[in-house]
Amino acid sequence: MCFPGSFAVVSWVSAMAATAVVFAADPAPGLAASLGRGKILYAANCSMCHQVTGRGTPGTYPPLAGSDWLAANRDGAIRAVVAGFKDPITVNGRAYHGQMPAAVLTDTQVADVLTFTMNSWGNTAAPVVPDEVARIRATTEFKTYEALKKASDFRPLPAAPDGFDLKEFARLPDFATRIASDGKGGKLYVLGQGGAVWRLDLATKKFKQIVWPADYVGLRAGEFSTLGLALDAQRRLWISFNQRVDSRPLVTNEVGIYRTSAADADGDPVAPKPWFRTSYPYGIGPYNHGVSDLRFGPDGLLYLSSGSRTDGGETGDAPNLGKMGETDITASLWRFDPMAATPVLEVVARGIRNAYSFGWDASGHLFTIANGPDAHAGEEMDLITPPKPGEAPEHHGFPYQLTDVPAGKKWYPHTPDAPAGQKFVLPVMNLGPAALFDGKPTGTFTPHSSPAGIAWLGDDWPQGARNGFLVGRFGNLIPGVGGADTGFDVLSVKLGRGTDGGWTARTTTFLAPLGRPIDVHVAGKKIYVLEYTRPTDFKSQMGWLPGRILEVSPKAAAR
């Protein structure tokens, strides 16, 4: 499973470098402006599913590049954007049965994004105009943009967990992926998916932008995604980045870490500079998850998650994306010495599909939470034991073995055979009662629920959540098993050992439903839940607008 930020993800913004508009050599000024605006809108709203190249995902998301359906269904394309789409269609001879939510865009924005789409990747068509969009929108359930926007607004808060108070803390200025702080209740820093960083004043609840995309030396604004944020003891921000580079013969994913190098007049960290860079061939289809979470461990070292570049080890068929499945540095967890003048990448765990977050318990055990594939395999929570000097890192199965299902099950026809003699570490077994699959112990969470942020609560928190992890689940982006929605919640996960010595989890629902919680952060005696957007389910097919931050705090009598 992928989600913003994972980016399959985003490559949302990197689409701006990878698309090719072929309308005319010198389009009229008004048309050129529409194409430019549409290019940006496509990157932010469409490329997660239809891809930066418009190729889609075979069998899941239809292609827009050279699309016979798009060429023959101008009104249908407009209707799909303004009202969503869930009817089966055939595109270029292949059947598709997916679902598409309505896009919360004005009539002019819809016209721009469709003008761009219909004149890119070999497509040609007359420009779409706002009046055309308004005419078709008027025949849909939400007859105006304003009505659709109202339907996509913030949802009421769920009930607070036992022993806690819950309130809306701040509404976000943009789609955000992480929260960072000193962990003691000081300033909060919020990372946007496209490189912006805001400082959130805890007293006034106002945002001040301190980092802009243009501040990243060596990266072009709008062509990269930022999915990890950490604050060190020197009050420097560390930011992980992914940038698609349309190189030849293979498109490249350039990844790494920026670190701020100065402070502004208010003492906030600014001026990010590159600290570490590396690259590998860009991922197959929408599955270039890239690097995401980065955190400092109890050992003082810096850890960084590197997601897979495939769904399940497939080789793909795009000639410029590489057909090697995973590489030595994808689907893994990295470690660095943050004091090193020349950072050296050390892989400390392999076979982890997309660990969007990870964290340590009170005893120093390191656990990752990872997104599973489009196949109905569970989302994993894995204990990571970094290797001793001279030892090889442990392998957690991907793409050969998923969840606790023994090696040898072919989740896909293309599932590769495991290397001879390779041993795999099984994930944590979830004993429920929440987040199970078919009501049985699960390794570890319901398929497609997209576990995201993770935070540890010690023994000074209310009984229901103390001495356990909180795990936010972003929620499914494709129909769940049996069509059910999964995720859109925060779980309380309390770990133990089974009779066989393996790790187990007692899991309960802590907070639900939520608007795709993408991060959970503890600062002092406050828990901050970062909602990426507003809808609290997938079935409603509501469009996305930026979310908010919720504050959860213990009731005085429960401390």
C-alpha positions in Angstrom: 0.0 0.0 0.0 1.2 3.5 -0.7 0.1 6.8 0.6 1.2 10.5 0.4 4.3 10.7 1.4 5.3 7.2 0.4 5.6 8.1 -1.9 4.6 6.4 -4.7 3.6 9.4 -3.4 4.7 11.5 -4.3 6.1 11.9 -6.9 3.2 14.2 -6.8 5.3 17.2 -7.2 8.1 15.6 -9.3 5.5 15.2 -12.0 6.3 18.7 -13.0 9.6 17.6 -14.3 8.6 14.4 -16.0 5.6 15.3 -18.1 5.7 16.5 -21.7 3.1 18.9 -23.1 2.7 18.6 -26.8 -0.1 21.0 -27.6 1.9 23.5 -29.7 5.4 24.8 -30.0 4.2 28.3 -29.1 0.7 28.2 -27.5 -1.2 31.4 -27.0 -0.4 33.2 -23.8 -3.8 32.2 -22.2 -3.4 28.6 -23.2 0.2 28.5 -22.0 -0.8 29.8 -18.6 -3.6 27.2 -18.4 -1.1 24.4 -19.3 1.3 25.6 -16.6 -1.3 25.8 -13.9 -2.7 22.4 -15.0 0.7 20.8 -14.8 1.0 21.8 -11.1 -2.5 20.7 -10.3 -1.9 17.4 -12.0 1.2 16.8 -9.8 -0.7 17.6 -6.6 -4.0 15.8 -7.3 -3.6 13.1 -10.0 -0.1 11.7 -10.3 -0.2 9.6 -7.1 -2.5 7.2 -9.0 -2.1 8.0 -12.7 1.7 8.5 -12.4 4.0 11.3 -13.3 4.2 9.9 -16.9 0.4 9.4 -17.2 1.0 5.6 -17.6 -1.3 4.6 -14.7 -1.0 1.3 -12.9 -2.0 -1.8 -15.1 -5.2 -3.3 -13.7 -5.6 -0.7 -11.0 -5.4 2.9 -12.2 -6.0 3.5 -16.0 -3.5 5.3 -18.1 -4.0 8.8 -19.3 -1.1 8.7 -21.8 -2.5 7.9 -25.2 -5.9 7.0 -23.6 -8.6 6.0 -26.1 -11.2 6.5 -23.4 -10.1 10.0 -22.6 -10.1 11.0 -26.3 -13.7 9.7 -26.7 -15.2 10.8 -23.4 -14.5 14.5 -22.9 -17.7 15.1 -20.8 -17.1 11.9 -18.9 -13.5 13.0 -18.0 -14.9 16.3 -16.6 -17.5 14.4 -14.7 -14.9 12.0 -13.2 -12.9 14.9 -11.9 -15.8 16.9 -10.4 -17.9 14.0 -9.1 -15.6 11.0 -8.8 -15.8 7.8 -10.7 -16.4 4.2 -9.8 -17.9 2.5 -12.9 -15.9 -0.2 -14.7 -14.3 1.1 -17.9 -12.0 -0.2 -20.6 -9.0 1.8 -21.6 -6.7 0.8 -24.5 -8.2 -2.7 -24.4 -7.8 -3.3 -20.7 -10.6 -3.4 -18.1 -10.4 -1.2 -14.9 -12.6 -1.4 -11.8 -11.0 1.1 -9.5 -12.5 4.1 -7.7 -11.6 7.8 -8.0 -12.7 10.5 -5.5 -14.0 13.8 -6.6 -11.3 16.5 -6.8 -12.0 19.6 -4.7 -11.0 22.0 -7.4 -12.7 25.1 -8.8 -14.2 25.1 -12.3 -11.1 27.0 -13.5 -8.8 24.5 -11.9 -10.6 21.5 -13.3 -10.4 23.2 -16.8 -6.7 23.7 -16.3 -5.8 20.2 -15.1 -7.9 18.6 -17.9 -6.4 20.9 -20.6 -3.0 19.8 -19.4 -3.9 16.1 -19.3 -5.6 16.1 -22.7 -2.6 17.7 -24.3 0.2 15.6 -22.7 1.8 12.2 -23.4 0.6 12.1 -27.0 -2.9 13.4 -26.3 -4.4 16.3 -28.2 -7.7 18.1 -27.7 -9.2 21.6 -27.6 -8.8 23.4 -24.2 -11.3 22.7 -21.5 -13.0 25.9 -20.4 -14.6 26.8 -17.0 -18.1 27.2 -18.4 -17.9 23.6 -19.8 -17.0 22.3 -16.3 -19.8 24.3 -14.6 -22.3 22.9 -17.1 -21.4 19.3 -16.2 -20.9 19.9 -12.5 -24.5 21.2 -12.4 -25.7 17.7 -13.3 -23.9 16.0 -10.4 -24.8 15.5 -6.7 -22.8 18.5 -5.7 -23.9 21.1 -8.2 -21.3 23.7 -7.4 -17.7 23.8 -6.2 -18.8 25.4 -3.0 -21.2 22.5 -2.2 -18.4 19.9 -2.8 -16.0 21.9 -0.7 -18.5 22.1 2.2 -19.1 18.3 1.9 -15.3 17.8 2.2 -14.9 20.0 5.2 -13.6 18.9 8.6 -15.5 16.1 10.4 -16.7 16.3 14.0 -14.1 15.1 16.5 -14.5 11.5 17.6 -15.0 10.6 21.3 -11.9 11.1 23.4 -10.2 7.9 24.7 -10.9 6.9 28.3 -8.7 9.0 30.7 -8.0 11.7 28.0 -9.2 15.0 26.7 -9.3 15.7 22.9 -9.5 19.0 21.1 -8.7 20.4 17.7 -5.4 22.2 18.0 -4.6 23.8 14.7 -5.8 23.7 11.0 -3.0 23.1 8.5 -2.0 25.6 5.8 -1.0 22.7 3.5 -0.8 18.9 3.3 1.7 17.9 5.9 3.7 14.7 6.6 5.5 15.0 10.0 5.7 16.8 13.3 8.9 17.3 15.2 9.9 18.9 18.5 12.4 18.6 21.4 9.9 16.2 22.9 9.6 18.3 26.1 6.7 20.6 25.1 8.6 23.3 23.2 8.0 24.5 19.7 6.4 22.2 17.2 7.7 22.0 13.7 5.5 20.8 10.8 6.8 19.4 7.5 4.9 19.8 4.3 5.1 17.2 1.6 6.8 19.6 -0.8 9.6 20.9 1.4 8.0 23.7 3.4 8.5 23.8 7.2 6.3 25.7 9.6 6.9 26.6 13.3 3.6 26.2 15.2 3.3 28.6 18.1 1.7 26.6 21.0 0.2 29.7 22.6 -1.4 31.4 19.6 -1.7 28.2 17.5 -0.5 30.2 14.5 1.9 29.0 11.9 5.1 30.8 10.8 6.8 29.4 7.7 10.5 29.1 8.3 11.7 26.9 5.3 10.6 27.3 1.7 11.1 24.8 -1.1 13.5 27.2 -2.8 15.8 27.0 0.3 17.0 23.5 -0.6 20.3 24.1 -2.3 20.7 21.8 -5.2 17.0 20.9 -5.6 14.6 22.6 -7.9 11.5 23.8 -6.1 8.4 21.7 -6.8 10.3 18.6 -8.0 10.8 16.7 -4.8 9.0 15.3 -1.8 9.9 15.6 1.9 8.7 12.8 4.2 10.9 12.8 7.3 11.7 15.4 10.0 13.7 15.3 13.2 15.0 17.9 15.6 18.4 17.3 17.3 19.9 18.4 20.6 21.6 21.4 18.8 18.1 22.5 17.5 18.9 21.6 13.9 16.2 20.1 11.7 17.0 17.0 9.7 14.8 16.5 6.6 14.7 13.5 4.3 14.0 14.1 0.6 13.2 12.3 -2.6 13.7 13.7 -6.1 12.8 12.1 -9.4 15.4 12.9 -12.0 14.5 12.2 -15.6 18.0 10.8 -16.5 18.9 8.3 -19.2 19.1 5.5 -19.7 17.1 5.1 -16.4 15.1 7.6 -14.5 16.7 8.0 -11.1 15.3 8.5 -7.6 17.8 10.8 -5.8 17.3 10.6 -2.0 19.0 11.8 1.1 19.0 14.1 4.1 19.2 17.9 4.5 20.2 19.5 7.7 19.6 23.1 8.7 22.7 25.3 9.1 21.5 28.5 10.8 18.8 30.0 13.0 16.6 33.0 12.3 15.9 35.9 14.6 13.3 33.9 16.6 15.8 31.0 17.1 14.1 28.7 14.6 16.3 26.4 12.4 16.6 27.6 8.8 18.9 27.2 5.7 18.8 23.5 5.0 21.9 22.1 3.3 22.6 18.7 1.9 24.2 16.3 4.4 23.8 12.9 2.6 22.8 11.9 -0.9 22.5 8.7 -2.9 20.4 7.3 -5.7 18.9 4.3 -7.4 16.7 3.6 -10.4 13.2 5.1 -10.0 10.5 2.7 -8.9 8.2 0.5 -10.9 4.6 1.9 -11.4 3.4 3.9 -8.4 5.6 2.0 -5.9 8.6 4.3 -5.5 8.2 4.8 -1.8 11.6 6.5 -1.3 13.1 7.5 2.0 10.8 8.7 4.8 11.1 8.6 8.5 14.3 9.6 10.2 14.9 9.5 14.0 17.7 9.5 16.5 18.0 6.3 18.4 19.0 5.7 22.0 22.5 5.0 20.7 22.8 8.5 19.4 22.8 7.3 15.8 20.5 8.5 13.0 18.1 6.0 11.4 16.3 6.4 8.1 13.7 4.3 6.4 14.1 3.4 2.7 10.9 2.0 1.2 10.6 -0.4 -1.7 10.6 0.6 -5.4 8.1 -2.2 -6.3 4.8 -3.5 -5.1 5.9 -7.1 -4.6 9.3 -7.5 -6.4 8.0 -7.1 -10.0 10.3 -6.1 -12.7 7.9 -3.8 -14.6 7.8 -3.0 -18.3 8.7 0.7 -18.5 12.0 0.8 -20.5 13.4 3.7 -18.5 12.6 2.6 -14.9 14.9 -0.4 -14.4 13.9 -4.0 -14.2 15.9 -5.2 -11.2 13.2 -5.4 -8.6 14.6 -4.1 -5.3 18.1 -2.8 -4.9 20.6 -3.2 -2.1 19.4 0.0 -0.4 15.6 -0.2 -1.0 13.1 -1.9 1.3 15.5 -1.5 4.2 16.4 0.5 7.3 19.6 2.7 7.2 21.8 4.0 10.0 24.4 6.8 10.1 26.8 8.5 12.5 25.3 12.0 12.7 28.7 13.4 13.7 30.5 12.1 10.6 32.0 14.7 8.3 31.4 12.2 5.4 28.3 10.1 6.2 28.4 6.4 5.5 25.2 4.5 4.8 24.9 1.3 6.9 21.9 -1.0 6.1 20.7 -2.5 9.5 17.6 -4.4 8.3 16.3 -5.7 4.9 13.1 -7.0 3.6 10.8 -4.2 4.9 8.4 -3.0 2.2 7.7 0.5 3.3 8.3 1.4 6.9 6.8 4.9 7.0 7.6 5.1 10.7 9.6 3.4 13.4 10.3 3.9 17.1 11.8 2.5 20.3 10.1 1.2 23.4 11.3 1.9 27.0 13.8 -1.0 26.8 15.4 0.3 23.6 13.8 -2.3 21.3 13.3 -0.9 17.8 10.1 -1.6 15.9 9.1 -0.6 12.4 5.5 -0.4 11.0 5.3 -1.1 7.3 2.8 -0.8 4.6 1.9 -4.1 2.7 1.3 -4.6 -1.0 -1.9 -4.3 -3.1 -2.3 -8.1 -2.5 -4.4 -8.8 0.6 -1.4 -9.2 2.8 -1.3 -7.6 6.3 0.6 -4.5 7.3 3.7 -5.5 9.4 5.1 -4.5 12.7 8.7 -5.8 12.9 11.3 -5.9 15.6 14.6 -4.7 14.2 17.8 -6.1 15.7 20.7 -4.1 14.2 23.7 -6.4 13.3 26.8 -6.6 15.2 30.1 -5.7 13.4 30.8 -8.2 10.7 27.3 -9.7 10.7 24.8 -9.4 7.9 21.5 -7.5 8.7 18.4 -9.6 9.4 15.9 -10.1 6.5 12.2 -9.5 7.2 10.8 -11.2 4.2 9.8 -8.7 1.5 9.2 -9.5 -1.4 9.7 -13.3 -0.8 7.6 -13.7 2.4 4.8 -11.4 3.6 3.4 -11.2 7.1 3.5 -14.5 9.0 2.6 -16.6 6.0 5.4 -19.1 5.4 7.8 -18.6 2.5 6.7 -20.3 -0.7 3.2 -18.7 -1.0 3.1 -16.9 -4.3 1.2 -13.6 -3.6 1.6 -12.7 -7.2 2.6 -14.7 -10.3 5.8 -12.6 -10.3 6.7 -13.2 -6.6 10.4 -14.1 -6.7 11.8 -17.3 -5.1 13.6 -16.7 -1.9 17.4 -17.0 -2.0 18.6 -20.5 -1.0 19.1 -20.7 2.7 17.8 -17.2 3.5 16.1 -17.0 6.9 13.4 -14.5 7.6 12.3 -12.8 10.8 8.6 -13.1 11.4 6.6 -9.9 12.3 4.8 -9.2 15.5 1.6 -11.2 15.9 -1.4 -9.1 16.6 -3.7 -10.9 19.1 -6.4 -8.2 18.8 -9.1 -7.3 19.5 -8.5 -4.5 17.0 -6.9 -4.4 13.5 -7.3 -8.2 12.9 -7.8 -10.0 9.6 -10.8 -12.4 9.5 -10.9 -12.2 13.3 -7.7 -14.2 13.7 -4.2 -13.4 15.0 -2.6 -11.4 12.3 1.0 -10.5 11.4 0.3 -7.6 12.1 -2.5 -5.3 11.0 -5.5 -5.4 8.6 -4.4 -5.3 4.9 -4.4 -1.9 3.2 -4.8 0.1 6.5 -1.4 1.9 5.9 0.2 2.3 9.3 1.9 5.7 9.5 3.1 7.5 12.6 4.2 5.7 15.8 4.9 7.0 19.3 5.8 5.4 22.6 3.9 6.2 25.9 5.6 5.3 29.1 4.3 4.3 32.5 3.2 7.8 33.4 0.2 7.9 31.0 -3.4 6.7 31.7 -3.9 3.0 32.1 -5.5 2.3 28.7 -2.4 3.5 26.7 0.6 3.4 29.1 3.6 1.2 28.3 2.7 0.8 24.7 2.9 2.4 21.2 0.3 4.5 19.5 0.1 3.7 15.8 -1.7 6.0 13.4 -3.2 4.3 10.3 -3.6 6.5 7.3 -6.3 4.3 5.8 -6.8 2.4 2.6 -6.4 3.9 -0.9 -7.9 0.9 -2.7 -11.0 -1.0 -1.6 -10.2 -3.1 1.4 -11.0 -6.8 1.8 -14.7 -7.3 1.0 -14.9 -3.6 0.2 -14.5 -2.5 3.8 -12.6 0.6 4.8 -9.5 0.0 7.0 -7.4 2.4 9.1 -8.5 6.0 9.6 -7.6 5.5 13.3 -5.0 5.5 16.0 -4.3 2.1 17.7 -2.9 1.4 21.2 -0.4 -1.5 20.8 1.0 -3.2 23.9 3.8 -5.7 23.2 4.7 -8.9 24.9 6.2 -12.3 24.2 4.3 -15.4 23.1 5.0 -19.0 24.3 7.3 -19.5 21.3 9.4 -16.4 22.3 8.1 -14.3 19.4 6.7 -10.9 19.9 2.9 -10.4 20.2 0.7 -7.3 20.4 -2.5 -6.6 22.3 -4.2 -4.0 20.1 -7.1 -1.7 20.8 -8.6 1.3 19.1 -7.4 4.5 20.8 -9.0 7.1 18.5 -11.4 6.8 15.5 -12.5 7.8 13.0 -9.9 10.3 11.8 -8.9 12.1 8.6 -6.0 9.9 7.5 -3.7 10.3 10.5 -0.2 10.4 9.1 1.9 11.1 12.2 1.7 10.8 15.9 4.0 12.9 18.1 4.5 13.1 21.8 5.8 16.4 23.3 5.7 16.7 27.1 2.4 15.5 28.3 0.6 16.1 25.0 0.0 13.8 22.1 -0.3 15.5 18.7 -2.1 13.6 15.9 -1.5 15.0 12.4 -4.5 14.5 10.1 -3.3 14.6 6.5 -6.8 15.5 5.2 -10.5 15.6 6.2 -12.6 12.6 5.0 -12.7 9.8 7.6 -13.4 7.0 5.2 -12.6 5.9 1.6 -16.1 4.8 0.6 -17.6 8.3 0.5 -15.1 9.3 -2.2 -14.8 12.8 -0.9 -12.0 14.9 -2.2 -9.0 16.0 -0.2 -8.2 19.3 1.5 -5.4 19.9 4.0 -6.1 18.5 7.5 -5.4 19.6 11.1 -3.5 18.8 14.2 -5.4 17.2 17.2 -4.2 17.5 20.8 -4.8 14.6 23.2 -3.9 15.1 26.8 -4.5 13.1 30.0 -7.3 14.1 32.3 -6.0 15.4 35.6 -7.5 12.5 37.5 -6.1 9.9 35.1 -2.4 10.9 35.3 
